[in-house]
Amino acid sequence: MNRKWTVLALLATLTACGKGNVREEFPDPARAYPAGGTYVNLDNLRQYAPGMNKSQVQELLGTPQFNEGLWGVRNWNYVFNFRRSVGAEPIQCQFQVNFDSKGVASGQRWKPDSCAALLEPAPAPVAPAPPPPPPVVAPLRLSADALFAFDSANLSAVGRAKLDEFVQDLRASNAAQTLNIIGYTDRIGSDAYNMDLSRRRAQSVRNYLVQRGIPAAAIHAEGRGNSAPLVQCDEAAGAALLDCLAPNRRVEIVVAGA
């Protein structure tokens, strides 16, 4: 009989020891002390990890809130409150730390499970899309025959009207601009004369744009004479050659963002 009771006592002891390794159910949060739980420091909670001893866990999370005691128990329970933004209603979660027989944290649980996601940093705000670039004014190629009288650098009425349209488009782009005005001639005449005429025509356009309110510092004018021809007209002669070479007599205005 004594032997029988000894066996039963031993089984009871083993059963009791085994229960120490079983995770407990979460206690009623109404029994937490302090009442309502605490607002845990998220940085501290993120530092918790299995492998810590009880002193380390207590330093990070505080004393367990359900009178578990500090030593000789396998589970510590907490009620934590989280507020995701200023003024928002708090979210209440239960947190349980499980210890092994040596008092080393071996795992943890949340109730509800979704509370674990609260430890993840809030997503960074999405940067607003950059504003669309201002519309770019296409390079303008103006016929010198439309801007000036033959062999002249004085703007015609038609030429001034065309430049007025250009200024209107430029202002509609609503962006700081720099302008490069380039004058060209055809190949008829000497290179020196053509270079001078192309410069005077480019300068005439520049002066008019300044009169229309474009900052002088934003405009550069130059002449390139009969360089960069658009057409060759090798087969034409006389008046036909003059007409054929008309595309080469031009003023180009190149617009670039400042």
C-alpha positions in Angstrom: 0.0 0.0 0.0 2.8 2.4 0.9 4.4 1.6 -2.5 1.1 2.4 -4.3 0.9 5.8 -2.6 4.5 6.6 -3.4 3.9 5.9 -7.1 0.8 8.1 -7.1 2.6 10.9 -5.3 5.4 10.7 -7.9 2.9 10.8 -10.8 1.2 13.9 -9.2 4.6 15.6 -8.9 5.5 14.9 -12.5 2.1 16.1 -13.6 2.5 19.3 -11.7 6.0 19.9 -13.1 4.7 19.2 -16.6 2.0 21.9 -16.2 4.7 24.4 -15.7 5.7 24.1 -19.3 2.1 24.6 -20.6 1.1 28.1 -21.6 -1.7 29.5 -19.5 -4.9 30.9 -20.8 -5.0 34.7 -20.7 -6.5 36.0 -17.4 -9.5 38.3 -17.3 -8.1 41.7 -18.2 -10.5 43.2 -15.5 -8.1 41.8 -12.9 -5.1 43.6 -14.2 -3.2 45.9 -11.8 -3.1 48.8 -12.4 -6.7 48.7 -13.6 -6.9 49.1 -17.3 -3.3 48.1 -17.9 -0.5 50.4 -18.9 0.6 52.4 -22.0 3.8 50.5 -22.8 6.8 52.2 -24.4 6.8 50.7 -28.0 10.6 51.0 -28.3 11.0 48.9 -25.1 8.5 46.4 -26.3 10.3 46.0 -29.7 13.5 45.2 -27.8 12.0 42.3 -26.0 13.0 38.9 -27.4 13.2 35.3 -26.2 16.4 34.5 -24.3 16.0 37.4 -21.8 15.9 36.7 -18.1 13.1 37.9 -15.9 15.1 40.9 -14.6 15.6 42.1 -18.2 12.0 41.6 -19.2 10.8 43.4 -16.1 13.1 46.4 -16.9 11.6 46.6 -20.4 8.0 45.8 -19.7 7.4 46.5 -16.0 6.1 44.1 -13.3 3.5 41.5 -14.4 0.0 42.8 -13.8 -1.8 39.8 -12.5 0.0 39.0 -9.2 1.9 36.1 -10.8 4.9 36.8 -8.7 8.4 37.4 -10.0 10.1 34.0 -9.4 9.0 30.4 -9.7 6.3 31.1 -12.3 6.4 30.3 -16.0 4.1 33.1 -17.4 3.8 36.8 -17.0 0.7 38.6 -18.2 0.3 42.2 -19.2 -2.5 44.4 -20.5 -1.1 47.1 -22.8 -2.8 50.0 -24.4 -1.7 51.5 -27.8 -2.7 54.7 -29.4 -1.8 54.8 -33.1 -2.2 58.5 -33.5 -2.8 61.6 -31.3 -6.4 61.7 -30.1 -7.3 58.2 -31.5 -9.1 55.7 -29.3 -6.6 53.3 -27.6 -6.3 49.7 -28.6 -6.1 47.2 -25.7 -4.1 44.0 -26.1 -3.0 41.3 -23.7 0.6 40.1 -23.8 2.0 36.9 -22.2 5.7 36.1 -21.8 6.5 32.4 -21.3 9.6 31.3 -19.3 11.4 28.0 -19.1 12.4 26.3 -15.9 15.5 28.6 -15.6 13.5 31.8 -15.8 14.5 32.6 -19.4 11.9 33.9 -21.8 11.1 31.1 -24.3 8.2 32.7 -26.2 5.3 35.1 -26.1 1.7 35.4 -27.2 -0.8 38.2 -28.0 -4.5 38.4 -27.6 -5.8 39.0 -30.1 -3.1 37.8 -32.4 -3.5 40.9 -34.6 -1.9 43.0 -31.8 1.5 41.8 -32.9 1.2 44.0 -35.9 1.1 47.1 -33.7 4.8 46.7 -33.1 5.5 47.3 -36.8 6.5 50.9 -37.5 3.9 53.1 -39.0 4.3 53.3 -42.8 6.1 56.3 -44.0 3.8 58.9 -45.5 3.7 58.6 -49.3 5.5 61.5 -50.9 3.2 63.5 -53.1 3.8 63.1 -56.8 6.0 65.9 -58.2 4.2 68.5 -60.1 4.2 68.0 -63.9 7.0 70.0 -65.6 5.9 73.2 -67.1 5.1 73.0 -70.8 8.1 73.5 -73.0 7.8 76.0 -75.8 9.1 74.4 -79.0 12.0 76.0 -80.8 10.6 78.7 -83.1 11.9 79.0 -86.6 10.8 82.2 -88.3 11.3 83.0 -92.0 13.5 86.1 -92.4 11.4 87.0 -95.4 8.4 87.2 -93.1 10.2 89.2 -90.4 12.2 91.7 -92.5 12.2 93.4 -95.8 14.7 92.1 -98.3 18.3 92.8 -97.2 17.0 94.6 -94.1 17.2 94.1 -90.3 14.2 96.2 -89.6 11.2 94.2 -88.3 8.1 94.3 -90.5 4.6 94.6 -89.1 4.0 90.9 -89.8 7.3 90.1 -88.1 6.2 92.0 -85.0 2.9 90.2 -84.9 4.6 86.8 -85.1 6.9 87.7 -82.2 3.9 88.9 -80.2 2.4 85.4 -80.6 5.6 83.9 -79.4 5.8 86.1 -76.3 2.2 85.1 -75.4 3.1 81.4 -75.7 6.2 82.0 -73.6 4.3 83.7 -70.8 1.7 80.9 -70.8 4.4 78.4 -70.0 4.8 80.1 -66.6 8.4 79.1 -66.2 11.7 80.9 -66.1 13.3 80.8 -69.5 16.5 81.6 -71.4 16.3 82.4 -75.1 19.0 81.9 -77.7 18.2 83.9 -80.9 20.2 82.8 -83.9 20.1 84.6 -87.3 20.9 82.9 -90.6 21.2 84.1 -94.2 21.4 82.3 -97.6 24.7 82.0 -99.5 24.1 84.9 -101.8 26.7 87.6 -101.1 30.0 87.6 -99.2 30.4 85.7 -96.0 31.3 88.8 -94.1 28.2 90.6 -95.2 26.0 87.7 -94.5 27.5 87.3 -91.0 26.8 90.9 -90.3 23.3 90.8 -91.6 22.5 87.7 -89.6 23.8 89.3 -86.4 21.8 92.5 -87.0 18.6 90.5 -87.6 19.1 88.4 -84.4 19.8 91.6 -82.4 16.6 93.2 -83.9 14.5 90.3 -82.7 16.2 90.4 -79.3 15.5 94.2 -78.9 11.8 93.7 -79.7 11.4 90.9 -77.2 13.0 93.1 -74.5 10.5 95.8 -75.4 7.7 93.2 -74.9 8.9 92.6 -71.3 11.3 89.6 -71.7 14.3 90.3 -69.4 17.4 91.3 -71.4 19.6 89.1 -69.3 17.7 86.1 -70.3 18.2 86.6 -74.1 21.3 85.9 -76.1 21.5 86.8 -79.8 24.1 85.7 -82.4 24.5 85.5 -86.1 25.8 82.6 -88.0 25.7 83.9 -91.5 25.1 81.3 -94.2 26.1 78.3 -92.1 23.8 75.4 -91.4 21.7 75.7 -94.6 18.4 73.8 -94.7 18.4 73.6 -98.5 21.1 73.6 -101.2 19.3 74.6 -104.5 22.3 73.6 -106.7 20.2 73.4 -109.8 18.4 76.8 -109.5 19.6 80.2 -110.8 18.4 83.8 -110.8 15.1 84.5 -109.2 14.4 80.8 -108.9 17.5 80.5 -106.8 16.5 83.3 -104.5 13.1 81.7 -103.9 14.6 78.3 -103.4 17.0 79.5 -100.8 14.3 81.2 -98.7 14.3 78.5 -96.0 17.9 79.3 -95.3 17.0 82.9 -94.5 15.6 82.5 -91.0 15.8 83.4 -87.3 15.5 80.6 -84.8 14.6 81.1 -81.2 15.6 78.2 -78.9 13.9 78.2 -75.5 15.5 76.5 -72.5 14.5 76.3 -68.8 16.6 78.6 -66.7 
